[in-house]
Amino acid sequence: MKINKEDVFDLVCQVVRLIPKGKVTTYGAIAKCIGLKHGARMVGYAMSGAHRMRGLPAYRVVNSQGMLSGKHHFGSPNRMQQLLEEEGIVIVNDKILHFKEHFWDPATSMGT
């Protein structure tokens, strides 16, 4: 089954809306959850515009190492970090400390 770009964007946004406060997930975890086994890059493309969507916690999506790789999409260089820190997540040098403790796996949480 082929998934078109609009469907990918919608599915990504649905998953991102479910990320709990104080947690983060990765592009790859979202891709796996929506059935794009090797689609982390496609999720990244979808996320590149998602930060503009009101109420979508796009700042909770990071790369597989816990790095704030999408921070340049949030207006100011520190905005993504600021939003995560407001939720109790500590960031040093653009990387989440204790990343595994803050990681939320949508596939496990959603039973996919």
N, C-alpha and C positions, 0 to 999 in steps of 0.2 A: 504494500500500500504506500502510495506516495503522498506526502504531506506538503501542501502548498505553503507559501510564505505567510499568508494571512492566518492560516490555521496554526502555524508554529508560533507566531506572535501572540495569538489569543491563548494558546495552551501555556506558553511561558508566563504570560501575565497572570493566568489563573493560579499557577504554582507560586509565583512570587507573592501574590496576595495572602497566601497561607503561611508564609515564613513567620514564625512567632517573634515577638519583640524580644530582643536580646540574643537572637540566634542569627546565623548566616548560613547560606548554602552556596554551592558552586555552580558554574555553568554546566559542568559535566554531570552533576547530580540531577539538575533539571532536565538535561537532555535524556539521560537514562530513564527518568521518571515518565517522560512523554513519549518514549519509544524511539528516540534518536540515539542509539547506542554510542555512536561516535560523533555526535552532533554538538559538542561543546561550542565550537566556533559558530555554528548557526544560532545557538542560544545567545552567544555574545553579540551577534549582529542584531538580533531581536531586542536585546537589552540596550543597545546603543541609543535607541530613541525612547525607551521606556521611562527614563528618569523624568521626562516631561509630563508623564501621566499623573494627574493629581491623585494622591492617596495610595499610589503604588510604591511599596518600600523597596525600590530598585537598589538602593544603597546596601541592602542585605545580601547582595549577590557578589561574590568574590571569586578569585581564581582558585585552583586546586591546592595552592600553597597557603591560602589565607591572605593573599596580597590584594590590596585595593586597586586592582588593575583597571577598573572603570572610572576611577576618580576624576578623570578629565572631563567627564560628561555632566558633572554636577555644578557647573558655573565657576565656583572658586576651587582652587586646588585642595582646600582643606574641608570642604563641605561634607563629602562622604564620610570622612573620619569623624567630623563633628557629630553627624547624625548617629553613627554607631556608638560613639562615646556617650552620647545622651542616653543610650540604652544599656550602658554598663560594660561595654566592650572596650578593652584596652588595646590601643594600636601603637606600635613603635616602628618607626621607619617604614610606614605604609603596610605593615604586616600585623595581623591580629595575633595577640599573645594568647596562648592556650586555645589555639584554633579548634582543636578536637572537642573541647568542652563547649564551644559555641556553635559547632556544626549541627545543622538540622538536615537530615536526609529525607527528602520528600517521598522517595519510593517506599521507605520503611514506614514513614508516618501516614502515608496515604494507602498503604497496602497494595502497591502496584508491583 
